[in-house]
Amino acid sequence: MTLENIFPDNTVAKILDFFIDHKNYDYNKNEVARYIGLNRMTVTRNWKVLEENEFIKPVRKIANAVQYALNLDNPVVKKLLEFDWELTKYRSLKIADKELAEERLAVPRKAAEEKA
């Protein structure tokens, strides 16, 4: 199975990213759709991929709404969580490096302006 099979479009990635960011909580389809800014039908159409791959699992029912959570027992989900963490660290370091470089450029200019 390839990533293209798991992530046929951006919607599946958005839903999975939402659950990764909120891994300690459960949500129903309507809540997920609202939080990620997509309509419920779009979310519902893509939900099956997440369930078939056991990335999410039903955890309880409130009234008629089934609540789902990230399946933390799934080895692929564990790797995705590791990947998400590594990506977060990588991007943070890139931002910090860029800001530090900009700061280094700004300091000599400021000192030159003060001398003039």
N, C-alpha and C positions, 0 to 999 in steps of 0.2 A: 504494500500500500504506500502511495506517495503522499506528500503534503498536499498536492493538488486534489487528491481524493477526499482528504479530511477537510481542507479549506477551499471548497469550490468557489467561494466568493468571499468578499470582505466581511459579510454578516456573521459567518461562523466565527471568524477571528475576533470580531468585536464582542460577541457573546462570551466566548471563551476568555478573552481578556478581562471582561467585566467580572466573571466568576473568579479568575485568578486574583484580581485586585480586591475581591471581597470573599476570600476563601473560607472565612469563618462564619459566614452567614448563609441563609437560604432565601430564595426568591421564587415567585411564580413568574410565568411567562409575561403577564401584563407589566409587572414591576420591572423586569429586565428590559422590555421594550421601551418603557417610559424612561428609564435611567440611561439607556444608550441612544435614545433619540430616534428610534425606528418604530414603524407601525407594527402592531401585534401580528398581523398576517405574515409579514416578512420574517419576523422572529420565529413564528410557528413553522414556516416552511423550512427553516434551517435547523430547527431544534432536533430533528431526527438524527442528523449526523452526530451531534453531541451525545445523544443517548445511545446510539448504536455502538459508538466507540467507547462508551462508558466513561466519558469525560465528566459528565454530570449524572447525578442520580436523584430520584425522588426521595425525600427524607420525611415528609409529613404532609398532612392535608389540613387546610384551614377552610372551613365551609366547603365550597366546591373547588377551591384552588389548590392544586398540587404545588408544594414548595420543593425546589430543587437546590442542590448544593454541589460544589465541585467535589468530584470523587477523589479524595486524597489517598485512597488505597490503590488507585490505578497507577502502574509504573510509568506510563507515558505522561500522566499528569504530574507526577513527581519530577520527571525530567523537564517538563514545561515550566514548572515552578523554579527549578534551578536555572533554566535558560532565562526566564524573566528576571531573576535576581542578577545574573551575570550581565544581562543587557542593561539593566538599571545602573549597575556599577560602572560599566563601560561608558554609557552615555553621560553619567555624572562626571566622570573623570575628563571626558572630552570637553564638557562645558567648563569645568574648572580650569583646564589647561588653556582654553580660549580666553576666559576672563583674566587669567594671570598674564597671558601674553599681552592682552589689551592694556592691562594695568601697567605693565613694564614699559609699554610704548608711551603711555600717558605721563608717567613720572618724569622722564627727561624733558618732554615738552613743557611741562609745568615749571620745572626748574629753569629752563631757558627763558620762559616768559617772565619769571621773577627777577632774573638778572637784567633784563632789558628795561 
